[in-house]
């Protein structure tokens, strides 16, 4: 046995040089006694002293038996993977994060004051109830009574065409959308109507309007001296946005007014007033309206701003005075939910009773979900937190920012996270890139703190499940994944359980987004069909009619078309002239040909055509333009260029 040991303890050069079996990650088979003894001698040495008397342990002994099964993976890669796994486990012992408040005596002053005058729990509970009663009483005295009165006035939208621009829901000549003139209608507008945009293409003449306010017309000009004298709007304009454009109501406060239906009008001009750029339309339209000066309906202006001030004050007092997360979170969550649903961003309802019923119905499931993320995110973060001023600024302030999403994030040019919408919205790709980069930077910071607390492996597993779930949702055929406000909050809230100042802010914003999403829109499905994503006014991507002949003249124009494809269920043709349905033709009603006369001498006219199934129209073609001098400019779908 001695010679073998002597051989192994040879010179330094022989000891330091790696052998072939060390480089390969395992020993070469050997039947010699010296090799067997050599291995046992090395294995019995102290593995914790890599540079001991017997030299470095071979790689295959440094690795556990389990990892040795991965010998086909290069050693450097295995070593790097082990380092990553070791890092994710965090330091030993873990470094639990806790906020050390700035000026603790100042931040704890309200709590000490409450403890002095309300020493027992029942006293503190009475204080919270008293404050809630004060909030309700103040709101009632200031605005609720007036608000109930204001809901008695029906909010009116004056339209000739249906929401899906270019459709035929108003019937031939728009008869189902009468009256066209000699009528007055009162309207009431909430605040912030200027931010409402159409989110699917709406045809106005030869234009496709999308992701902007829908106001057609503005200041009209006198035909003699060309002076502006009256604001005239096309009948399918959004009334409240037209009222803001005309200066009748304020975007900040809303208001009331009266519109007068003025019948047919041509040459709607484009002007920019009060932050809204109106849309031009240079043809005749059968319905228009103006605003009656000196008259207003019996309602008050939108009172969301006074109510916001009241609610912010009371939630601030609660945040400064309440120490228990189990009292603070449910109280603030309930107040913010009711504020969003009833005041700052209510669903569209014409009476307050139906609105209250809807919000209560949405609150119950939202409260159950909130209990879950309180248990796993809010409570771990705010347990033993004594930085009450910082909680008020960061968490409560963030919750208000998220809850008022219709104001705070309104500047972001992203309406829906679908590929078609992102392509259509100006600035959306850049905005999405900035959001993704910001979220990545935030995630890196949260990962670091989770690493310090030793929670990173658990949260990597949780988010691995989330990612797998999203991938499964994406690959499900015939369904489309849509990320809503509330779902985004649910995905990101688990990573905000840390008691750090950034986590306070992030968690508050996410809770606010959850409140805004569920109170305003409810728990809409994250998996939607193409028709659900399209909505009632989106394109159907259907077949288009084949216009085979166009014969224009100065006063008449004749169209001829191929027979509709009966095999696909189409049995007729619908024709829009100046965005109003003027003609329907069905198989069996004579030859597929029609001659139109110009409605107004020298005026331009726009023609679009669609296949029909019964009385329902499919997609309409792009508009072809019949100029006043008889020249035809066909659209892309009518044998011409746009």
N, C-alpha and C positions, 0 to 999 in steps of 0.2 A: 504493500500500500504506500510505503514511503516514496518510492520512485515516482509514482503518479503525482503525489503532492508536490514533489520537487519540480517536476516538469511544469506544473501549473503556475508555480511561483517563480518563473524565470525572470529575465531582465525586464526593465521598464518598457522598452520599446515593444517587446513581445506582448506585455500586459496591456498597453494603451492602444495598440492597433486593433481595430474591430475586425473580427473574423468574418468569414463569409456567412456563417449561420446567424451572427448578430445582425448583419445588414439585411438579411432576408426575413428576420422576425421570428426565427425558430431554429432549433438544433437540427443538424443533419443526423440521420439514423446511424447509430454505431453500436457494435456488439462488443467492443473492447471494454475490459474491466476498468481501464484508466479513465475512459470517457464517462462511464457510469459513476465512478467515484468523484470525478471532477464536477459533474452536475450536482451530485448530492452535497458536495462541499460548498459549492456556491449557494445552493438553496438553503443550507443551514446557517449561512452567514447572516449578519444583521442587514435586512433589506433597507433599513432607514439610513444607512451610510453608503451612499453610492460610490464614494471614493475611498472606501475602506481598504484594508490590507489585501483583499482579494480582487480589487478592481471593480469596475462598474458591472452592475447586473445586466445580463443580456435583455434585449427588448422583450423577448417572449416570456421572461420571468417577471418583468416589470408590469405586464398587463394581467388583468384578471382572466380567469378561465373563460368567462362569458365573452369578453372582448377579443380573446384569442381566436374565437370562431370567425372574426372579421379580418383575418390575416390577409385576405385577398385585397383589402383596402390599403392603400399606401400608408405607411406608418405616420408620415407627417400629417396626413388628413385625419387619421384617427386621433392623433395628439391634439390637433386643433379642435375637433369635435368634443373631446373630453374637457378641454379648457372652456369651451362655450357652455357646456352643461354645468361645469363647476361654477362659472360666473353667474349663471341664472339662479343658482341656489342662494346667492347673496352672501354677505359676510357672516361670520360666526363669532359672536352672537349677532342677531339681526339688529339693525338700527331703526327702531320705531320712530316715525316722524311725528312731531308734536309742535304746534305753533306756540312760540313764546311771545306773548302779546307786547306790543309797544305801549308804554305808559299804562301798565296794568291797573294802577289805582284809578285812572280816568275811565278805562273800559269797564271796570267792575263797579263803578259808582252807582249806576241805576239799579244793579242787582242788590247792592248793599242797602239802598234806599227802600226797595221792595221788602227785603228781609227785615228791615227795622219796623216798618209799619204794617206788614202782613207776615207775621212770623210763622204761622201755621199753614199747612197745605190747603186747608179749606178756605183760608183767607186769600191765598194766592189764586185758587180756583175762582173765588168770587171776584177778584180783580180782573181776571181774564174775561169772565162773563160780563162784568160791568163795561169793559172796554168794547166787547162785541156789541153790547146794547148801545153804547155811545156811537159806534160806527154806523149801526143801522139807523139810529135816530137822526144823526146828522145827515146821512144820505137822504133819508125820507124828507126831512125838513127842507133840504136844499133843492133836491131834484126829482125824487121818485114820483111825487104827485104830478109834477109838470110832465115828466116823461110818459106817464100813463096816458095823459091827455094827448100828447103828441102822437102816440101810436094809433089814435083814432083816425088820423088822416092817412089815407092810402097813398103809398109811394107809387107814382105812376111812371111807366116808361112808355113813351109814344113810339110805336113801330108800325111800319108797313110790311117790311120783309121779316121772315123768321130769323131766328138766331143764326142758323146755318146760312150765311150770306149767299144769295143766288138761288136759294131753294124756292119751292112753290107752295109753301104751307099757307100763305095768304090767299091762295087760289087765283083764278083768272082775274086779271085787272086789280088784284089786291082786295077783292070784295070782302074777304073775311077779316080784313084789318081796317074796315071803315069805323068811324067817319073820317073823311079827309079834310073837311073844313067846317066853319061855322060851329065850332065847339070849343069849350073851355074845360081845362082839366087842372085840378090842384095837384101839387106834388110836394113831397118832403124828402130832403136829401140828408143823409148822415154826413159826418165829417170824413175827410180823406177819400172822397170819390175820385179825385184826380188820378190816384194810383191804379185804378181798375183798367186793365188792358184786355183786349181781345187776344185769345191764345190760340186761335186757329185762323187760317186765311179767310178773310172776308172780302169779297169782290165788290169794288166800287168803280163802276165803269170798267176801264182797262187796268185798274190798279188792284193789287192784292194787299190788303191791309192786315198786319199781324203785329202783335206785341207793342201796341200803342193805344192811346185813348181813341174811342170811336165817336168823333164829332165831325159831321160833314156840313160845311158851310160856315157862316159867320156874318160879318158885316156885308150887307148888300149895297150896291151902288145905284144911285139914281140914273136912269137912262139918259137924262137930258144934260145935267151938269156933272155927272160922275162923282157926286159927293156921297160919302157913306152916311146912311141915315137909319138903318135898322138891321138888327141881327136876325137873319133867317137861316134856319137849319133844316136839313133834310129830315123827313119824318121818321127814319129809323136810327137817328143819332141817339146816343145815350143822354137822356134828359138832364141828369144831374151834372154830367160833365159839360154839356152845352150851357147849363146855368152858370157853372163856374167860369166857362169861357166868356160868357156874356157879362159877367160881373154881378149876376142876380143873387148868387149865394157865395159863401166863402168856403174854400176847401178846408180850412182849419176848423170851422164851427158848423158847417152845413147850413141848413136853412130851408125856407119854404118859398113857394111862389105859385104862379098860375101861368100855364101855357095856353096859347090860342092857336088852334089848328087853322092853317091858312090856305089849304088846297094846293094846287099844282104850282111849281116854281122851277125855274131853270137857272143855270149858271150860279151854283153855290161856290162862293169864293173861299180861298184858304187864307187864314190869318192866325197869328200867334198872339194869344192874350191870356194873361193869368196862368202862365205855365203850360198851356195846352196849344199845340199846333193842330189846327183843324185840317180836314181833308177836302181837297177841291173836287167838284163834280160839275162838268160843263154841259150837262144835258137836262132834259125835262124830267121831273119826278112828280108823281101825282099827289104827294103829301108833304107838307112842310109845316113848321111851327115857329112862332115867335113868343117872346115873353112879355106879359102884360105888365107895364110899369104902374106903380101905385097900388097894386093889389097883392095881397098875401093871404095864404090860408091860415086857419087858426091852429098853428102849432108853434113850438119854440125851436130854437137852434139846438144842435147836438150838444149834450151836456157831458160828454165823456171826459173833458179836461177838468172841470170841477170835481167830478167823481174820482178821477185819477189822483188829484191832489189829496183828497180826503183819505183814500185807500192807502196811498204811499205813507202818509203821516201815521196812520194806525198800525200798519205793518212794521214800520220803523220802531215804534214804541214797543211792540211785541218782541222784535228781534233784540232790542237792547235790554229788555227786562226778563225774558224767559231763559232759564238755564237748561231745562230738560229738553233734549231733542224730540222726545215723544209728545211733548206739548207744542213745541215750536213748529215742527214740520207739518203736522196735520192742520194746524190753524192757518198757517200761511198758505198752504196748498189749497185749502178750501176757499179762502178769500180771493186768491189770484184766479182760481178757476171760475168763480162766479163773476169776477170783474171782467174777465175776457169774454165769457159767454153772454153776459147781459149788457156790457157797456162798451169795451174797447174794440171788440171784433166779433159782434154777434152774428149768428147765422141769419139768413134772410127770412124774416117773418113779419107779417103785417099787423099782428096784434101781440100784446105782451103776454097774454095767457099761454098761447101756443109756444112762444119763445121760452118761457119759464119751464113749461113741460118738457121741451126738447133738451134744455140744459140739464135739468134734473136727471133725465134719462141717460145722458152721457156722463154725468158725474159719478154715478154708482160704479160702473165698470172701471172708470179711471181711478177711483179711490182704491179699488182692489189692487190694481197694478201699482199704484203709488205705495201701498203697504209693502209690496215685495221689494221695490228698490229702496224704500226706507230701511228695511231690515238688512239689506246687503250692501248698501252704498252710503246712505245718509247717516244712519246711526253709527257705523264704525268711524266715519269722518268727524262727527260732531260730539262724540262721547268725550267728556272731560275737557271740552273746549271752553276756555274762559276769555277768549278774545272777542267780546261781543260787538264792539264797534267794527272790528275788521270783518266779522261775520255779516254785519249789516251792510257794509259797503260792498264786500266781494260776493257773498252768497246771495243775499236778498237783492242787491243791485243787479247781479247777473240774472236772477230769476225774473226781475222786472224787464230786463233787456230781452230775454227770450219770450216772455209772455206778450210783449208788445212787438212781436215779430213783424206785424203788418206795418209798423213804422220804422223800427230800428234796422231791419234788414231789407227794407223795401228798395234800397238803391242797388241791390245786387241783381243783375239782369238775368236771373234764372227763375223761371216759373215752374218747370217740371224737369226732373232728371231723366229724360228719355232722349235717345240719340237724335230723333227728328226735331225735338224742341230745342236741343242744344245747337243744332245746325242752323235753326231758323232765327234764334234770338241773337241780335247784335251784341257782341261783347261777352256772350255766355262762355265760349271756350276759355278765354283769358280769365274770367272770373272763377270758373271751375278749377283752373290750374292753380290760381292763388289760394283757393280754399283747400285744395288737396295738399299743397306745400305747407300751409299753415297747420292743417291737421297732422301732417307727418311730423312737424317740429314739436307740436304739443305731445304727440304720442311718444316721441323719443324722451321728452322730459318725464312723462308718467312712467315709462319703462324703467328709467333710472331710479326713481323713488320706489317702485315696486321691487326692484332688485335690492335696494338697501333694506327694505323690510322683510325680504325673504319670501315674498308672495308671487314672484314672477312666474315660476313654473306653473302654479295653479291658474294664473290668469292667461298664460299662453295656451293652456289647455282649453279654457273657456272661450277665448277668441278663436281658437282653432275650430271649435264646434260652430261658432257663429259663421266663420268663413265657409266651412263645409255646407252649412245650411243655405247660405246665400248662393253658393255654386249650384247646389241642387235646384234652388228656385230658378236660377238663370237657365238651366238646361231643360226644364220642364217644357215640353212642346205645347204650343197654342196659348201659353200664358206668358205675361210680361211682368218682370219685377219692377215695382215702383216703390221708391224709398220715401215714405211720408215723414212729416215732422216728428210724430210720436215714435216711429220706429227707429229713426236715427238716434233719438234720445235713449231709447232702450238699449241700443247696441253699444253706446259709448258710456253710459252711466256706470257700469261696473268698474271701469278703470279710474273712477274719481273717488274711491273710498278713502284715499290717503288724507291725512290731516296736514295739508300744506296750503299755503295761500293760493297758488295756481289752481289746486283742486277745488278749493272753495268757489272760485270764480267759474271754473268749467262746469261744476256740478249745478250751480245756480242757473247758468244759461241753459243747460240741457233740461233741467226740470221745467224751466219756463217754456222751452220749445215743446215739451210734452204737453203742457197745459194748453198752449195755444193750438196745437194740432188737434187734440181731442175735443176741446171746447168748441172750436170753430167748425171742424170737419168731421169729428167722430172717429171711430176706429175703422177707417176705410181699409179694404183688403190690400195687402202688399203684392198679391198676385192678381193681375187683371187681364182680361181678354183684350184683344186689339180694338174691339168695338167700344169697350169701357174706356180705354185710353183715348180713343178718338172723340168720345163725347157725342152729344146730339148735333153738333155743328161742324164736325171735322170732315175731311174728305173721305169718301168711301173707297177710292181707288178702283172705281168700276169702269166698265167699258164706256166708250164715248160714241156718239152717233157719227155716221159717215156722211158728211155733207158733200155731195157729188158735183153740185153746180151752183154758182153764185153769179147772178146777172144784175149788176148795180146800174142805176140811172140817177138823175138828179132828184126826182120826186118819188121813185119806187125802187124796190129791190126785191129780187126773186131768188128763193132758195129751193133746192131740190136735194133730197137725201135718199140714201139706200134704205131698204126695209130693215127694221129692227131685228136683232137676232132672237127669234122666238125660242130657239133651243135654250137660251139663257133666261127665259122668262120675260123678256122685254116685249111690250106690245104697243108702244107709242113714243111720241117725241114731244118734249116741252120746249118752248121758245121764250126766252127772256129778252125784253127790249128795255134798255135803261134800267136793268135790275128788277123789273116787274114782269111777271108772267103775262104774256099777251096772246099766246096761241098754244093749243094742244091738238095733236093729231094722233089718231089710233088706226091700227090696221083694220081695213074694211071701210074707212071713211073717205074713199076716193084716192086720187093719186098723191104720192108723197111730194107735194110741191106747194109752195105758199108764196104769195106776193104781198109785201108790206108797203104801206104808204107812209111817207114821212109825217110825223105828228106836227112838227113846227118847221116852217120853211127856213132853210139855211142852217138848221141846228144839227149838231152831231148826234148820232144814235149808236148804241152799243148792243150787239146781238150775241147771245150765248144759247147753246142747245144742250139738251140732256135726253138720254133714254128714259123711258118710264115703265114701271110695273104698276098697272092700275092708275091710281092718282098720285103715287109716290115717284119722285124724280131721283135719278142717280146723280152722279157727278156731272156738273156742267162744264162745257168747254171754256177755254180762255176766250175773252171777249174779242170779237171782230168789230172794227170801227167803220161805220158808214159816215164819211165826212159830209159836210154841208154842200160841197160841190159835186157830190155823187161818186167820189173816189172811194173804193173799198180797200181797207187795210185789214187783212185777215190775221187772226191770232194764230198761235202755234198749232192749235188743234183744228184750225179752219183753213189750212193750206197756205198760211202766210207766216210772217215773222212777228214776234212780239215787239 
